[in-house]
């Protein structure tokens, strides 16, 4: 049997394991609730006006602003990806199942890649449902779907790839899946945020930071900068952080580079790790 055939088998069974877990349906429920609540609050509270977007921008870009609000799934992409991937590698060492799994005639590289694909497919399924609901809401309220929604979803999927890669890197070196999950969340939501803020204070554009690149999913709709300036409260720091996200193409490749490097690193560490 070729390694490709083995990869398909590993991916299939890892994906079935993900779909059988309660966490998959928990993340799905949270995502759906967040999207529905965002749609309801947007329509009921007139959010664009409340967050300071100028009326002329609302009149011209109403569809795009609504799409930006309901498809900003960055945190949910991270949440789903981390919960699915945090224990992907570490659990084999933590629960000693690696003694059985690693003794099979399947390369560790194949096992890690198969696990990665399964985590990505599970995350992509949840994101796909969220964006589908958003597209349906756009059709209901505006009778159109802006083309920027496809770019937004591409950024969200690449953000998920990055999050899975980072979770795999921690999972390949830490003893437990919970530790890898917490480390990934703290690194992305706390450490990266602090670094980005410090760079912005120093008037350095943090375009190369993954958290800023992930925010680009809200900048694929062609809404002018002054609209986001009102939303973010203004000021040089917030303006600098916003500017870091205003090139979706660059942000996509920034996330891609991080994802590839961290994934290769996770494979290397998983191959060298011993069962103890």
C-alpha positions as CSV (number, residue, x, y, z in Angstrom):
1,X,0.0,0.0,0.0
2,X,1.4,3.4,-1.0
3,X,1.8,6.2,1.5
4,X,-0.9,8.2,-0.3
5,X,-3.4,5.3,0.4
6,X,-2.3,5.2,4.0
7,X,-2.7,9.0,4.2
8,X,-6.3,8.7,3.0
9,X,-7.1,6.0,5.6
10,X,-5.5,8.0,8.4
11,X,-7.4,11.2,7.3
12,X,-10.7,9.3,7.0
13,X,-10.6,7.8,10.5
14,X,-9.3,10.9,12.1
15,X,-12.1,12.9,10.5
16,X,-14.7,10.4,11.7
17,X,-13.2,10.8,15.2
18,X,-13.6,14.5,15.0
19,X,-17.2,14.2,13.9
20,X,-18.0,11.9,16.8
21,X,-16.7,14.3,19.4
22,X,-19.0,16.5,21.3
23,X,-16.6,19.4,20.9
24,X,-17.3,19.5,17.1
25,X,-21.0,20.0,17.7
26,X,-20.2,22.4,20.6
27,X,-18.1,24.6,18.4
28,X,-20.7,24.4,15.6
29,X,-23.5,25.5,18.0
30,X,-21.4,28.4,19.3
31,X,-20.6,29.5,15.8
32,X,-24.2,29.3,14.6
33,X,-25.4,31.2,17.7
34,X,-22.7,33.9,17.1
35,X,-23.7,34.4,13.5
36,X,-27.5,34.5,14.2
37,X,-27.0,36.9,17.2
38,X,-24.8,39.2,15.1
39,X,-27.4,39.3,12.3
40,X,-30.2,40.0,14.8
41,X,-28.2,42.7,16.7
42,X,-27.1,44.3,13.5
43,X,-30.6,44.7,12.2
44,X,-32.2,45.5,15.6
45,X,-29.7,48.0,17.0
46,X,-28.4,49.8,13.8
47,X,-24.8,48.8,14.7
48,X,-23.1,50.8,11.9
49,X,-24.4,54.1,13.3
50,X,-23.6,53.1,16.9
51,X,-20.0,52.2,16.2
52,X,-19.4,55.5,14.5
53,X,-19.4,54.7,10.8
54,X,-20.3,57.9,8.8
55,X,-23.8,57.9,7.3
56,X,-22.5,58.5,3.7
57,X,-20.4,55.3,4.1
58,X,-23.4,53.4,5.3
59,X,-25.5,54.6,2.4
60,X,-22.9,53.6,-0.1
61,X,-21.5,50.4,1.4
62,X,-24.4,49.1,3.4
63,X,-24.3,45.6,1.9
64,X,-20.5,45.3,2.4
65,X,-20.6,46.6,6.0
66,X,-23.3,44.0,6.9
67,X,-21.3,41.3,5.3
68,X,-18.2,42.4,7.2
69,X,-20.0,42.2,10.5
70,X,-21.5,38.8,10.0
71,X,-18.5,37.1,8.4
72,X,-15.8,38.3,10.8
73,X,-15.2,34.8,12.1
74,X,-11.5,35.1,13.1
75,X,-11.9,34.2,16.7
76,X,-14.3,31.3,15.9
77,X,-11.8,29.9,13.3
78,X,-9.1,30.0,16.0
79,X,-11.5,28.4,18.6
80,X,-12.5,25.5,16.3
81,X,-9.1,24.9,15.0
82,X,-7.4,24.9,18.4
83,X,-10.0,22.6,20.0
84,X,-9.7,20.1,17.2
85,X,-5.9,20.2,16.9
86,X,-4.7,20.8,20.5
87,X,-4.5,17.1,21.4
88,X,-4.0,15.7,17.9
89,X,-0.4,14.7,18.5
90,X,0.0,15.1,22.3
91,X,-2.8,12.6,23.1
92,X,-0.8,9.8,21.5
93,X,2.0,10.3,24.0
94,X,-0.2,11.4,26.9
95,X,-2.5,8.3,26.7
96,X,0.3,6.0,25.5
97,X,-1.7,5.1,22.4
98,X,1.4,5.8,20.4
99,X,2.8,2.4,21.4
100,X,0.1,0.9,19.2
101,X,-0.2,3.6,16.5
102,X,3.5,4.2,15.9
103,X,4.3,0.5,15.7
104,X,2.1,0.2,12.5
105,X,3.9,0.4,9.1
106,X,2.8,4.0,8.7
107,X,5.3,6.9,8.8
108,X,4.9,9.4,11.5
109,X,4.8,12.1,8.8
110,X,1.8,10.4,7.2
111,X,0.1,10.2,10.6
112,X,0.7,13.9,11.4
113,X,-0.4,15.0,7.9
114,X,-3.6,12.9,8.1
115,X,-4.4,14.4,11.5
116,X,-3.8,17.9,10.1
117,X,-6.1,17.3,7.1
118,X,-8.9,16.0,9.4
119,X,-8.6,19.0,11.7
120,X,-8.7,21.4,8.8
121,X,-11.7,19.7,7.1
122,X,-13.6,19.8,10.4
123,X,-12.8,23.5,10.9
124,X,-13.6,24.3,7.3
125,X,-17.0,22.6,7.6
126,X,-18.0,24.9,10.5
127,X,-16.7,28.0,8.7
128,X,-18.5,26.9,5.6
129,X,-21.8,26.7,7.5
130,X,-21.2,30.1,9.1
131,X,-20.5,31.7,5.7
132,X,-23.5,30.0,4.1
133,X,-25.8,31.4,6.7
134,X,-24.2,34.8,6.2
135,X,-24.7,34.6,2.5
136,X,-28.4,33.6,3.0
137,X,-28.9,36.6,5.3
138,X,-27.4,38.9,2.7
139,X,-29.8,37.6,0.1
140,X,-32.7,38.0,2.4
141,X,-32.0,41.6,3.5
142,X,-30.1,43.0,0.4
143,X,-30.9,40.6,-2.4
144,X,-27.2,40.3,-3.2
145,X,-23.9,38.8,-2.0
146,X,-20.7,40.9,-2.3
147,X,-17.8,39.3,-4.1
148,X,-15.6,40.2,-1.1
149,X,-17.2,37.3,0.9
150,X,-15.1,34.8,-1.0
151,X,-11.9,36.7,-0.1
152,X,-13.1,36.9,3.5
153,X,-13.6,33.1,3.6
154,X,-10.2,32.5,2.1
155,X,-8.5,34.5,4.8
156,X,-10.6,32.7,7.5
157,X,-9.6,29.3,6.1
158,X,-5.9,30.3,6.0
159,X,-6.2,31.6,9.6
160,X,-7.6,28.2,10.5
161,X,-4.5,26.6,8.8
162,X,-2.2,28.8,10.8
163,X,-4.1,28.0,14.1
164,X,-3.9,24.3,13.4
165,X,-0.2,24.4,12.6
166,X,0.5,26.4,15.8
167,X,-1.6,23.9,17.8
168,X,0.2,21.0,16.2
169,X,3.6,22.6,17.0
170,X,2.6,22.9,20.7
171,X,1.0,19.5,20.7
172,X,4.2,17.9,19.3
173,X,6.3,19.2,22.1
174,X,4.1,19.5,25.2
175,X,3.0,16.5,27.3
176,X,-0.7,17.0,27.3
177,X,-3.4,18.1,24.9
178,X,-4.9,20.7,27.3
179,X,-1.5,22.4,27.7
180,X,-1.2,22.6,23.9
181,X,-4.7,24.1,23.6
182,X,-4.1,26.7,26.3
183,X,-0.7,27.6,25.0
184,X,-2.0,28.1,21.5
185,X,-4.9,30.3,22.6
186,X,-2.7,32.4,24.9
187,X,0.0,32.8,22.3
188,X,-2.5,34.1,19.7
189,X,-4.9,36.1,21.8
190,X,-2.4,37.5,24.4
191,X,1.2,37.4,23.2
192,X,0.6,38.3,19.6
193,X,-1.8,41.0,20.6
194,X,0.7,42.6,23.0
195,X,3.5,42.5,20.4
196,X,1.2,44.0,17.8
197,X,0.2,46.8,20.1
198,X,3.8,47.6,21.1
199,X,4.8,47.8,17.4
200,X,1.8,50.1,16.7
201,X,2.8,52.3,19.6
202,X,6.3,52.5,18.1
203,X,4.7,53.5,14.8
204,X,5.8,50.2,13.1
205,X,3.3,48.6,10.9
206,X,2.7,45.1,12.3
207,X,1.7,43.7,9.0
208,X,3.8,40.6,9.6
209,X,2.0,39.6,12.8
210,X,-0.5,36.7,12.3
211,X,-3.2,38.3,14.5
212,X,-3.2,41.4,12.3
213,X,-3.2,39.3,9.2
214,X,-6.2,37.4,10.4
215,X,-8.1,40.7,10.8
216,X,-7.9,41.1,7.0
217,X,-11.0,39.1,6.5
218,X,-12.9,42.2,7.3
219,X,-11.0,44.2,4.7
220,X,-11.9,42.2,1.6
221,X,-15.1,44.2,0.9
222,X,-13.6,47.4,-0.4
223,X,-14.9,49.6,2.5
224,X,-12.7,52.8,2.8
225,X,-10.3,53.3,5.7
226,X,-12.2,56.1,7.4
227,X,-15.1,53.7,8.1
228,X,-12.9,51.4,10.1
229,X,-11.2,54.3,11.8
230,X,-14.6,55.2,13.3
231,X,-15.2,51.6,14.4
232,X,-11.8,51.3,16.1
233,X,-12.1,54.5,18.1
234,X,-9.4,56.4,16.1
235,X,-6.0,57.2,17.4
236,X,-2.5,56.4,15.9
237,X,-2.2,53.0,17.6
238,X,-5.6,51.7,16.4
239,X,-5.1,53.3,13.0
240,X,-1.7,51.6,12.7
241,X,-3.1,48.2,13.7
242,X,-5.9,48.6,11.2
243,X,-3.5,49.5,8.4
244,X,-1.7,46.2,9.0
245,X,-4.8,44.3,7.8
246,X,-5.8,46.4,4.8
247,X,-3.9,44.2,2.2
248,X,-5.8,40.9,2.2
249,X,-3.5,39.3,-0.4
250,X,-0.4,40.1,1.7
251,X,-2.2,38.9,4.9
252,X,-3.1,35.7,3.2
253,X,0.5,34.9,2.3
254,X,1.7,36.0,5.8
255,X,-0.6,33.4,7.3
256,X,0.4,30.9,4.7
257,X,4.1,31.3,5.6
258,X,3.4,30.9,9.3
259,X,1.2,27.9,8.7
260,X,3.8,26.1,6.6
261,X,6.8,26.8,8.9
262,X,4.9,25.8,12.0
263,X,3.5,22.6,10.4
264,X,6.9,21.6,9.1
265,X,8.3,22.2,12.6
266,X,5.5,20.1,14.2
267,X,6.3,17.2,11.8
268,X,10.0,17.4,12.7
269,X,9.4,17.5,16.5
270,X,6.8,14.6,16.2
271,X,9.3,12.5,14.4
272,X,12.0,13.1,17.0
273,X,9.8,12.7,20.0
274,X,10.2,9.5,22.0
275,X,7.5,7.5,23.8
276,X,8.3,7.8,27.5
